[in-house]
Amino acid sequence: MIALRNITRRYRMGDEEVLALAGVDLDIGRNEYVALVGPSGSGKSTLMNIIGCLDTPSSGSYLLNGRDTAKLGEVELAHVRNREIGFVFQSFHLLPRLTVLQNVMQPLVYRGTPAAERRRRATEALEKVGLGNRQGHRPNELSGGQRQRVAVARALVGEPSLLLADEPTGNLDSRTSAEIMALFDELHAQGQTVLVVTHEPDIAAHCRRTVRIGDGLVVSDTPNPPRGEAA
C-alpha cells in the first residue's frame, strides 16, 4: 500500500542545507499496524509528513495505493489527504464552536457528501469509538480521552485506507493512553491499516511492527512480539 524508495528531503535554513531524510526505503502493506519511532531530529516527523502527503520529497519515489504521488498536483494531493488518509493529532484539532457530530462530519463536508449521508456516517463513526451518546456535546465538555476518540472518529468517517496517528497519546495520562491504544488495536483487528508515530516504547509495543528512524534513515525494522508475550 505504501512504497517509499530512496526518499530524501532537504531544507534550507539560512545559508545551511539540512538533510532531514537521507534515502529511506520502506514498505507498509494493507492492514499492517506499524509504529514509527525515533528521537527528536531523527527525521520521523518529516517522514510522517511525506507519508501523509503533507510534504513532498526532494528526491525518490512514493507510491500510495499504486499512485505515484510525485505526479499529483496540489488539488489531487488534497483529494488524497481527504479520501485516502485519516489523521489523528496529539492536540486533537477539534473545532471548539462545533458539536462532536459536526466535528466528525467535517471531512465529508469538504467532499460535498449530502447532509443525511454525512450525519449517518458520522453517527456510525462515533458509535464505533464509543461516543454515540455524546453527539451534541462540544469539545470543551469532554475529557481529553473523549476528545481524542472524537478525533479518531473524524479520521475514520471518510473510510480511509490509512489511519495516521501522530503522537496520539502525547496529551493523555497513562490510563487514557492505554484506552486510546486499545481502540487502535480494535480498529486494526477490524482491518484498518494503522501507522502510529511515537517516541514512547509502551505505545509502540501495541503495534505489530516497529520502524526506527535515526539520522534520516531506517536503522531497524522489526516485528513486535504479540501483546502479553514481550520479555
Buried (B, 14 or more C-beta within 10 A) or exposed (E): BBBBBEBBBBEEEEEEEEBBBBBBEBEBEEBBBBBBBBEEEBBBBBBBBBBBBBBBBEEBBBBBEEEEBEEBEEEEBEBBBBBBBBBBBBEBEBEEEBBBBBBBBBBBEBBEBEEEEBBBBBBBBBEBBBBBEBBEBBBEEBEBBBBBBBBBBBBBBBEBBBBBBBBBBBBBEEEBBBBBBEBBBEBBEEEBBBBBBBBBEEBBBBBBBBBBBBBBBBEEEEEBEEEEEEE
